[in-house]
Amino acid sequence: MNTIQLVWKNISKQIGSTALSILLTAFGVAILCVLSITSDSFEKQLENNSKNIDLVIGAKGSPLQLILSSVYHIDNPTGNIPLAEAEKLQHNPLIKLAVPVSLGDNYRGHRIVGTDSSFLTLYETKVQQGKLFDKDYEVVVGTDVARKQNLKIGDQIHSSHGLSKGGHSHDDQPFTVVGILSYNNNITDNLILTSLSSVWDVHGIEHHDHDHELTPAEAQAKEDLEETKNAHLHHHGEAEEEEHRDDDQHEPDMMVKSIGADMIHSSGLEITALLVQYRSPAAIAVLPKYIAQNTQMQAASPAIESTRLFSLLGVGIDSLKILAYIIMAIAGLSVFISLYNALKQRKYDLAIMRTLGASKLKLFSLVICEGMVITVIGGFLGLIFAHIALYYINTQTSQSADFIDAFKLDPIELIFVLLACVIGIISALIPAIKAYKTTISHILSNN
């Protein structure tokens, strides 16, 4: 009978204490794996999703909520901001890129984001299949959306109101998939992109393009301005008319454009947020202060809010890791007690083995192997528990926040199994030394 067979036979004799040791080791390893993988994945996603975004401008409220909703897409927006105000900021000399984002609908949990082509520039991505949307009710989907929902170019989808499953479905206004984004390992993989006008249309919000026909009110305004111009020219004579002709010709158009902008503003066109990339480091100190003092909006920094969020989560994660290490220590103590008590019951068996030619080193290694086998079984069982827990966590998060690969083996998991193995060796060390010092004559004489 070889060493492994002997170890298994000895372990199976005390199934109760062995099972307890295995379960304690498994729970300790599982907790450490879950915490390490989720915290590492979460930190990487925070970095990947916000690395090119210096500032987020949105409605007043919680800065963290604004970041979570507009950058990470795992919370509800703080509100909407006027499109006219956002367009003014887009021309600010301190801003290199300002990407509009409009939220409100989803498709089976995947958020539909109204935006423009600058969104792809900001996230350094491109359309891998098909093309970018250029008409209303055309969408480009992320790779994970296409995979999970089995979507291909030409398919039609129906959005649902709200940012999570279960909202009212817009069955009469389907979107057509015209493109699929390349894989980016960030939030874009789980988003559906469309034009701003599509988001407004699906909610029944009237809007006009820059080259739209004049509304009756705008046409009347232009007519009134023309009459004012003619009266002005008639009053000042031909010479003065010639002198001011160029300026006066442009004046009505400029005023109509101004009126048009005001009417667009008053018509209620809004977006959820503006994702901003600075043109220079000077904007860090100037732009957020300018927005706070001169607008009804707020500016939030993804870097600051993400650090604050992770620091808050880090306290809880560190506390749970301490608990996991305590459970591992208790598992080691359980292994020690189990082996020590078993050694007392097997003294006669060890003495017989010695008389049959087993060396002291053989007995020592036998007990060490028992400790290792118990904790190794517990360690790998812990990996199974951990991945089941990770899969459950993934199913409970929204589709847009899917960031954990539940079935991928992380190298750090093997380190935790190795740690469990070391704890098993240390726990078995004292019983193994006691077995090594077994005195055949003394044990047999007492029996």
C-alpha positions in Angstrom: 0.0 0.0 0.0 1.6 3.3 -1.1 1.6 6.6 0.8 -1.5 8.1 -1.0 -3.6 5.0 -0.2 -2.6 5.1 3.4 -3.3 8.8 3.6 -6.8 8.4 2.1 -7.5 5.4 4.4 -6.6 7.4 7.5 -8.6 10.5 6.4 -11.7 8.5 5.6 -11.6 7.0 9.1 -12.4 10.4 10.6 -14.8 11.8 8.0 -16.5 14.2 10.4 -13.4 16.2 11.5 -11.9 15.9 8.0 -15.0 17.3 6.3 -15.1 20.3 8.7 -11.4 21.1 7.9 -12.1 20.8 4.2 -15.1 23.1 4.4 -13.3 25.7 6.5 -10.4 25.8 4.0 -12.9 25.9 1.1 -14.8 28.9 2.5 -11.6 30.8 3.3 -10.2 30.2 -0.2 -13.5 31.1 -1.8 -13.9 34.4 0.0 -10.3 35.4 -0.9 -10.8 34.5 -4.5 -14.1 36.3 -4.8 -12.9 39.5 -3.2 -9.6 39.6 -5.1 -11.2 38.9 -8.5 -14.1 41.3 -8.1 -11.9 44.2 -6.7 -9.3 43.7 -9.4 -11.9 43.5 -12.2 -13.7 46.5 -10.7 -10.6 48.6 -10.5 -9.6 47.7 -14.1 -13.0 48.6 -15.4 -12.9 51.9 -13.6 -9.7 52.7 -15.3 -10.7 51.4 -18.8 -14.0 53.2 -18.8 -12.8 56.6 -17.7 -9.2 56.9 -18.9 -10.0 59.4 -21.7 -12.7 61.3 -19.8 -11.5 64.3 -17.7 -14.8 65.7 -16.7 -18.5 64.9 -16.8 -21.0 67.8 -17.0 -24.6 67.1 -16.0 -27.5 68.1 -13.9 -26.9 69.1 -10.3 -27.0 66.4 -7.7 -24.6 63.7 -6.5 -21.3 63.9 -8.4 -20.8 60.2 -7.8 -24.2 59.4 -9.2 -23.4 61.5 -12.3 -20.2 59.5 -12.9 -21.9 56.1 -12.2 -24.7 56.8 -14.6 -22.9 58.6 -17.5 -19.5 56.8 -17.5 -20.1 53.4 -15.9 -23.8 53.1 -16.6 -24.7 51.4 -13.3 -27.0 54.1 -11.8 -29.8 56.5 -12.7 -28.9 59.9 -14.0 -29.2 63.0 -11.8 -31.4 64.6 -14.5 -31.0 66.3 -17.9 -29.3 69.5 -19.0 -30.4 71.8 -21.8 -28.9 71.1 -25.2 -28.3 74.8 -25.9 -26.1 75.1 -22.7 -24.1 72.0 -23.7 -23.5 73.3 -27.2 -22.1 76.5 -25.7 -19.6 74.5 -23.7 -18.6 72.4 -26.7 -17.0 75.6 -28.2 -15.1 76.4 -25.0 -11.4 76.9 -25.9 -10.4 74.8 -22.8 -12.3 71.7 -24.2 -10.7 69.5 -26.8 -13.6 67.1 -27.1 -17.2 67.2 -25.7 -19.3 64.2 -26.3 -23.1 64.4 -25.7 -24.8 61.5 -24.0 -28.6 61.0 -23.8 -30.0 58.1 -21.7 -33.5 56.8 -21.1 -34.1 53.5 -22.8 -32.7 49.9 -22.8 -32.9 46.7 -24.7 -33.0 43.7 -22.4 -30.9 45.4 -19.8 -28.4 46.9 -22.3 -28.5 50.7 -22.2 -29.3 52.6 -25.4 -27.1 55.7 -25.5 -27.9 58.6 -27.8 -24.7 60.3 -28.9 -22.6 61.1 -32.1 -19.5 59.9 -33.8 -17.3 61.6 -31.2 -18.3 58.9 -28.7 -16.1 56.4 -30.7 -13.2 58.8 -30.7 -13.4 59.3 -27.0 -13.4 55.5 -26.3 -10.8 54.8 -29.0 -13.0 52.3 -30.7 -14.4 51.6 -34.2 -17.1 49.8 -36.0 -15.8 46.3 -36.8 -18.8 45.1 -38.8 -21.2 47.3 -40.8 -21.3 51.0 -40.5 -22.0 53.8 -38.0 -25.5 55.0 -37.7 -26.3 58.0 -40.0 -30.1 57.9 -39.9 -32.8 57.9 -37.2 -33.5 54.5 -35.6 -30.2 53.0 -36.6 -28.0 51.5 -33.9 -24.5 50.2 -33.4 -24.2 47.5 -30.7 -21.2 46.4 -28.6 -19.7 43.0 -29.1 -21.1 41.6 -25.8 -24.6 42.8 -26.7 -24.3 41.1 -30.1 -23.1 37.9 -28.5 -25.5 37.7 -25.6 -28.6 38.7 -27.7 -27.5 36.9 -30.8 -27.8 40.1 -32.9 -26.5 40.6 -36.4 -26.6 43.4 -38.9 -30.1 44.0 -40.2 -31.9 42.8 -37.1 -34.5 45.0 -35.5 -34.9 45.5 -31.8 -37.5 47.2 -29.7 -36.4 49.5 -26.9 -38.0 49.6 -23.4 -38.5 52.7 -21.4 -36.1 53.1 -18.5 -32.6 51.9 -17.8 -33.4 48.4 -16.6 -35.5 45.4 -17.8 -39.2 45.5 -17.5 -40.0 49.0 -18.8 -42.7 49.9 -21.3 -41.7 48.6 -24.8 -41.7 51.0 -27.8 -43.1 48.3 -30.1 -44.1 50.8 -32.8 -40.6 52.2 -33.2 -38.0 49.5 -33.9 -34.3 50.2 -34.2 -32.3 48.5 -36.9 -28.8 47.2 -36.2 -26.4 48.6 -38.8 -23.0 48.0 -37.1 -21.2 46.0 -34.4 -18.3 47.6 -32.5 -14.9 46.0 -32.0 -14.1 44.4 -28.6 -12.7 47.0 -26.2 -12.8 45.5 -22.7 -14.8 48.5 -21.4 -18.3 49.7 -21.1 -18.8 50.1 -24.9 -19.0 46.3 -25.2 -22.3 46.3 -23.4 -23.9 49.4 -24.9 -26.1 50.2 -27.8 -25.3 53.5 -29.6 -27.7 55.6 -31.6 -28.2 59.2 -32.6 -29.5 61.9 -30.3 -32.4 62.5 -32.5 -33.4 58.9 -32.3 -33.7 59.1 -28.5 -35.7 62.3 -28.8 -38.0 60.8 -31.5 -38.7 57.6 -29.5 -39.9 59.7 -26.6 -42.0 62.0 -28.8 -39.8 65.1 -28.4 -39.9 67.4 -31.4 -36.5 68.6 -32.7 -35.1 70.3 -35.8 -31.8 69.9 -37.6 -29.6 72.8 -38.3 -30.9 73.0 -41.9 -34.6 72.6 -40.9 -37.5 74.5 -42.5 -38.6 77.5 -40.7 -41.6 77.1 -38.4 -44.5 79.5 -38.8 -43.3 81.5 -35.8 -39.7 81.7 -37.3 -41.1 82.6 -40.7 -43.2 85.4 -39.2 -40.2 86.6 -37.3 -38.2 86.7 -40.5 -41.0 88.6 -42.3 -41.1 91.2 -39.6 -37.4 91.6 -39.7 -37.5 92.1 -43.5 -40.2 94.8 -43.1 -38.1 96.5 -40.5 -35.1 96.4 -42.8 -37.0 97.9 -45.7 -38.3 100.7 -43.6 -34.9 101.4 -42.3 -33.4 101.5 -45.8 -36.2 103.8 -47.1 -35.7 106.2 -44.3 -31.9 106.6 -44.8 -31.9 106.9 -48.6 -30.0 105.3 -51.3 -26.5 106.3 -50.3 -26.8 105.1 -46.8 -28.5 102.0 -48.1 -25.5 101.2 -50.2 -23.1 101.8 -47.3 -25.0 99.4 -45.0 -26.2 96.9 -47.5 -23.8 94.1 -46.6 -24.3 94.4 -42.9 -28.1 94.6 -43.2 -28.3 91.6 -45.5 -26.8 89.4 -42.8 -28.7 90.9 -39.9 -32.0 89.2 -40.4 -30.4 85.8 -40.9 -28.4 86.2 -37.8 -31.4 87.2 -35.8 -33.5 84.3 -37.2 -30.7 81.9 -36.2 -30.7 83.4 -32.7 -34.5 83.1 -32.5 -34.2 79.5 -33.8 -31.7 78.7 -31.1 -33.9 80.2 -28.4 -36.9 78.2 -29.7 -34.9 75.0 -29.7 -33.9 75.8 -26.2 -37.5 76.5 -25.2 -38.8 73.4 -26.9 -37.1 71.3 -24.2 -34.3 69.5 -26.1 -32.1 68.1 -23.4 -29.3 65.6 -23.0 -28.2 63.6 -20.0 -24.5 64.6 -19.8 -21.5 65.9 -21.6 -18.3 63.8 -21.5 -15.4 66.2 -21.7 -11.7 65.8 -22.6 -9.4 68.8 -21.7 -7.4 70.6 -24.2 -4.7 71.5 -21.7 -3.9 70.9 -18.0 -5.0 74.5 -17.2 -8.6 73.4 -17.7 -8.4 71.3 -14.5 -8.5 74.3 -12.3 -10.6 76.6 -14.4 -13.4 74.7 -16.1 -15.1 73.0 -13.1 -15.2 76.3 -11.2 -16.5 78.2 -14.3 -19.4 75.6 -14.7 -20.3 75.8 -11.0 -20.4 79.6 -10.9 -21.9 80.4 -14.3 -24.3 77.6 -15.1 -27.1 75.6 -13.5 -25.1 72.4 -14.1 -22.4 70.5 -12.2 -19.0 69.2 -13.2 -17.7 65.9 -11.8 -14.2 64.4 -12.2 -14.3 60.6 -12.9 -10.8 60.3 -11.4 -11.7 61.9 -8.1 -15.1 60.1 -7.8 -13.7 56.7 -8.8 -10.9 57.0 -6.2 -13.5 58.0 -3.6 -15.7 55.1 -4.5 -12.9 52.6 -4.5 -11.6 53.8 -1.2 -15.0 53.3 0.4 -15.3 49.8 -1.1 -11.7 49.1 -0.1 -12.5 49.3 3.6 -15.1 46.7 3.3 -13.0 44.5 1.0 -10.0 44.6 3.4 -12.3 43.7 6.3 -13.7 40.7 4.5 -10.2 39.6 3.5 -9.2 39.7 7.2 -12.2 37.5 7.9 -11.1 35.1 5.2 -7.6 34.8 6.6 -9.1 34.2 10.1 -11.3 31.4 8.6 -8.1 29.9 6.9 -6.3 30.0 10.3 -9.3 28.3 12.0 -9.1 25.7 9.2 -5.5 25.1 9.9 -6.2 24.7 13.6 -8.9 22.2 12.7 -6.5 20.2 10.7 -4.0 20.3 13.6 -6.6 19.0 16.1 -7.8 16.4 13.7 -4.4 15.0 13.0 -3.2 15.2 16.6 -6.2 13.3 17.9 -6.0 10.8 15.1 -2.3 10.2 16.0 -3.2 9.2 19.5 -5.7 6.7 18.2 -3.2 5.3 15.6 -0.1 5.0 17.9 -0.3 1.2 17.8 -0.7 1.2 14.0 2.4 3.4 13.6 4.4 1.1 15.8 3.4 -1.9 13.7 4.5 0.0 10.6 7.8 0.6 12.2 8.3 -3.1 13.0 7.5 -3.9 9.4 10.3 -1.7 8.1 8.8 1.8 7.8 11.3 4.5 8.6 10.7 7.4 10.9 10.8 9.7 7.8 8.1 7.6 6.3 5.8 8.2 9.2 6.7 11.9 9.2 5.9 12.3 5.5 2.6 10.3 6.0 1.2 12.8 8.5 2.4 15.8 6.4 0.7 14.4 3.4 -2.5 14.0 5.3 -2.5 17.7 6.2 -1.7 18.7 2.6 -4.4 16.5 1.1 -7.1 17.9 3.4 -6.2 21.5 2.6 -5.6 20.9 -1.1 -9.1 19.3 -1.4 -10.5 22.3 0.5 -8.6 24.7 -1.7 -9.9 23.4 -5.0 -13.4 23.0 -3.6 -13.0 26.7 -2.6 -12.2 27.6 -6.2 -15.5 25.9 -7.3 -17.4 27.8 -4.6 -15.8 31.0 -5.7 -16.7 30.7 -9.4 -20.2 29.8 -8.6 -20.4 32.9 -6.4 -18.8 35.0 -9.2 -21.4 33.7 -11.7 -24.2 34.6 -9.3 -22.8 38.1 -8.8 -22.6 38.5 -12.6 -26.2 37.5 -13.1 -27.3 40.0 -10.5 -25.6 43.0 -12.1 -27.2 44.9 -15.0 -26.2 44.0 -18.5 -24.4 47.3 -18.9 -22.2 46.7 -15.9 -21.2 43.1 -16.8 -17.5 43.2 -15.9 -16.5 39.8 -14.3 -15.5 36.7 -16.3 -16.9 34.1 -14.0 -15.3 31.1 -15.7 -11.8 32.4 -16.2 -9.1 31.1 -13.9 -7.0 33.9 -12.4 -3.4 33.2 -11.4 -4.0 34.6 -8.0 -6.4 31.7 -7.3 -3.6 29.2 -7.5 -1.7 31.3 -5.0 -4.6 31.0 -2.5 -4.6 27.2 -3.1 -0.9 27.2 -2.4 -1.4 29.2 0.7 -4.0 26.6 1.9 -1.4 23.9 1.2 1.2 25.7 3.3 -1.3 26.1 6.1 -1.9 22.3 5.9 1.8 21.6 6.2 2.3 23.9 9.1 -0.8 22.4 10.9 0.5 18.9 10.4 4.1 19.7 11.5 3.7 19.0 15.2 1.7 15.7 14.8 4.3 14.7 12.1 7.2 15.3 14.6 5.3 13.3 17.2 4.9 10.4 14.7 8.6 10.7 13.8 9.5 10.2 17.5 7.4 7.1 17.9 9.1 4.6 20.2 8.2 1.0 19.1 9.1 -0.7 22.4 7.3 1.8 24.6 4.1 1.7 22.6 4.0 -2.1 22.2 4.8 -2.6 25.9 1.8 -0.4 26.9 -0.5 -2.5 24.7 
